[in-house]
Amino acid sequence: MQTSHETDIVIVGAGPVGLFQVFEAGMLDMQCHVVDTLDAIGGQCTALYPEKPIYDIPALSVVEARDLIDRLERQASPFAPVYHLDQQVVRLAGEAGNFTVTTSTGTAIACKAVVIAAGCGAFGPNRPPIAGIEAFEEKGSVAYLVTRKEDHRGKNIVIAGGGDSALDWVLALNGIAARIQVVHRRNRFRAAPETVRRFEALVESGEVERVVPWQLRGLEGSEGHLEKVVVADLDGRTKSLEADLLLAFYGLRMELGPIAGWGLNLERNLVSVDPATCATSTPGIHAIGDIVTYPGKLKLILSGFSEAAMAAHDIHSLVWPDKPLRFEYSTTKGVPGS
Ligand SMILES: Cc1cc2nc3c(=O)[nH]c(=O)nc-3n(C[C@H](O)[C@H](O)[C@H](O)COP(=O)(O)OP(=O)(O)OC[C@H]3O[C@@H](n4cnc5c(N)ncnc54)[C@H](O)[C@@H]3O)c2cc1C
């Protein structure tokens, strides 16, 4: 059944940058609906690294990714955003001042402007090509992210991969897991030098086992409950590692998805915008955060926050054509209920 809504701005993507767009729009009296494919807000922060510390958010010397999202949600809440989660924006029709955004569940939202804050598009993990892996994923004995370290206390864990994510999780789960074996198809690891140094120290002290150069070959267990991870070397010899959890970190698969078909100027799968306003090549559509490109663009949360402020100021004349924009500090204007 189709449900219909009406608002000023539809934000595609509820990552950190999309959430801050709600605040910036709200400060200029514009109401937002926010759509996300995932079933929770927070984008990469929630889906990929909720328990990791972030050190480069201004004025927060350190903040866990999950906590940052809670704070952004609270900051946006006085402006009563409406979230439509677990649904992808699949269609965008109309023109500046009169768009209709349609989602995969049939929700239709009429709006005056659209802000694309879709990060790297619809993202998902690169899965190892192992037959029958889905049954183990369903039971949680194969996973591609860690949402709560404590859930893995006392487990026998095989971590596969040779980059930052794999080794970061080795360090984070050491002391929580009963045993960690790290499978990588090369002898060298590609993580930050300090991370590799700490990892090597754990291997040296016998706290973590390094299984190189081997690669994943198969999984053994029953009804999705993992018992062994089978690995193979370059000569095709195999051996089995006892495990009740496989964490595989082979990078992210990123797809622009339906956004690629909206007629926007794209550059290497990113949306080109005017860096002064974050306007795209289509009037009424702005883009901010990781999905955009312009000379000097940094894929950082703090850059996305600034882009949200610029986009809101540029959209104002579309939503309020008869109301001149008066630049005001938040200290002067305040927020509803303050
Ligand atoms: C391990 C790791 C550590 C990091 N550490 C830092 C750090 O220390 N500091 C820093 O500044 N940055 C860091 N980053 C990068 C940071 O997470 C990103 O810059 C940030 O998440 C970008 O925010 P965003 O809102 O633009 O996009 P995202 O967080 O990617 O969110 C985009 C959202 O859009 C949704 N979406 C996409 N397409 C659609 C569609 N068609 N319909 C509906 N929804 C859609 C996605 O589901 C997603 O939830 C890190 C990233 C990783 C992976």
The ligand as a Tripos MOL2 file, in Angstrom:
@<TRIPOS>MOLECULE
LIG
   53    58     1     0     0
SMALL
NO_CHARGES

@<TRIPOS>ATOM
      1 C1         36.2060    2.1610    9.8900 C.3       1 LIG1
      2 C2         35.9420    3.6150    9.5660 C.ar      1 LIG1
      3 C3         36.4530    4.6020   10.4000 C.ar      1 LIG1
      4 C4         36.2110    5.9580   10.1060 C.ar      1 LIG1
      5 N1         36.7000    6.9110   10.9420 N.ar      1 LIG1
      6 C5         36.4640    8.2310   10.6780 C.ar      1 LIG1
      7 C6         36.9770    9.2660   11.5320 C.ar      1 LIG1
      8 O1         37.6920    8.9830   12.4870 O.2       1 LIG1
      9 N2         36.6630   10.5580   11.2200 N.ar      1 LIG1
     10 C7         35.9030   10.9200   10.1420 C.ar      1 LIG1
     11 O2         35.6240   12.1030    9.9300 O.2       1 LIG1
     12 N3         35.4020    9.9420    9.3240 N.ar      1 LIG1
     13 C8         35.6760    8.6360    9.5520 C.ar      1 LIG1
     14 N4         35.1910    7.6660    8.7010 N.ar      1 LIG1
     15 C9         34.4150    8.1090    7.5250 C.3       1 LIG1
     16 C10        33.0010    8.5140    7.9330 C.3       1 LIG1
     17 O3         32.3260    7.4280    8.5460 O.3       1 LIG1
     18 C11        32.2480    8.9930    6.6880 C.3       1 LIG1
     19 O4         32.9140   10.1320    6.1800 O.3       1 LIG1
     20 C12        30.8040    9.3640    7.0610 C.3       1 LIG1
     21 O5         30.0850    8.2420    7.5340 O.3       1 LIG1
     22 C13        30.0940    9.9450    5.8380 C.3       1 LIG1
     23 O6         28.8060   10.2780    6.2510 O.3       1 LIG1
     24 P1         27.5890   10.3870    5.2160 P.3       1 LIG1
     25 O7         26.4050   10.7630    6.0520 O.co2     1 LIG1
     26 O8         28.0150   11.2280    4.0790 O.co2     1 LIG1
     27 O9         27.4300    8.9090    4.6220 O.3       1 LIG1
     28 P2         27.2010    7.4650    5.2780 P.3       1 LIG1
     29 O10        27.6580    7.4150    6.6890 O.co2     1 LIG1
     30 O11        27.8170    6.5130    4.3170 O.co2     1 LIG1
     31 O12        25.6150    7.2850    5.2630 O.3       1 LIG1
     32 C14        24.9270    7.2520    4.0390 C.3       1 LIG1
     33 C15        23.6070    6.5520    4.2430 C.3       1 LIG1
     34 O13        22.8510    6.6560    3.0300 O.3       1 LIG1
     35 C16        22.1000    5.4800    2.8570 C.3       1 LIG1
     36 N5         21.7030    5.3510    1.4450 N.ar      1 LIG1
     37 C17        22.5050    5.2470    0.3520 C.ar      1 LIG1
     38 N6         21.7700    5.1860   -0.7810 N.ar      1 LIG1
     39 C18        20.4740    5.2640   -0.3810 C.ar      1 LIG1
     40 C19        19.2230    5.2600   -1.0700 C.ar      1 LIG1
     41 N7         19.1300    5.1990   -2.4180 N.pl3     1 LIG1
     42 N8         18.0780    5.3250   -0.3320 N.ar      1 LIG1
     43 C20        18.1420    5.4040    1.0230 C.ar      1 LIG1
     44 N9         19.2890    5.4190    1.7210 N.ar      1 LIG1
     45 C21        20.4350    5.3650    1.0300 C.ar      1 LIG1
     46 C22        23.0430    4.3760    3.3250 C.3       1 LIG1
     47 O14        22.3000    3.2310    3.7240 O.3       1 LIG1
     48 C23        23.7370    5.0570    4.5180 C.3       1 LIG1
     49 O15        23.1090    4.7610    5.7520 O.3       1 LIG1
     50 C24        35.4270    6.3230    8.9600 C.ar      1 LIG1
     51 C25        34.9090    5.3150    8.1350 C.ar      1 LIG1
     52 C26        35.1690    3.9750    8.4150 C.ar      1 LIG1
     53 C27        34.5920    2.9040    7.5060 C.3       1 LIG1
@<TRIPOS>BOND
     1     1     2 1
     2     2     3 ar
     3     2    52 ar
     4     3     4 ar
     5     4     5 ar
     6     4    50 ar
     7     5     6 ar
     8     6     7 ar
     9     6    13 1
    10     7     8 2
    11     7     9 ar
    12     9    10 ar
    13    10    11 2
    14    10    12 ar
    15    12    13 ar
    16    13    14 ar
    17    14    15 1
    18    14    50 ar
    19    15    16 1
    20    16    17 1
    21    16    18 1
    22    18    19 1
    23    18    20 1
    24    20    21 1
    25    20    22 1
    26    22    23 1
    27    23    24 1
    28    24    25 2
    29    24    26 1
    30    24    27 1
    31    27    28 1
    32    28    29 2
    33    28    30 1
    34    28    31 1
    35    31    32 1
    36    32    33 1
    37    33    34 1
    38    33    48 1
    39    34    35 1
    40    35    36 1
    41    35    46 1
    42    36    37 ar
    43    36    45 ar
    44    37    38 ar
    45    38    39 ar
    46    39    40 ar
    47    39    45 ar
    48    40    41 1
    49    40    42 ar
    50    42    43 ar
    51    43    44 ar
    52    44    45 ar
    53    46    47 1
    54    46    48 1
    55    48    49 1
    56    50    51 ar
    57    51    52 ar
    58    52    53 1
@<TRIPOS>SUBSTRUCTURE
     1 LIG1         1 GROUP 0 **** ****
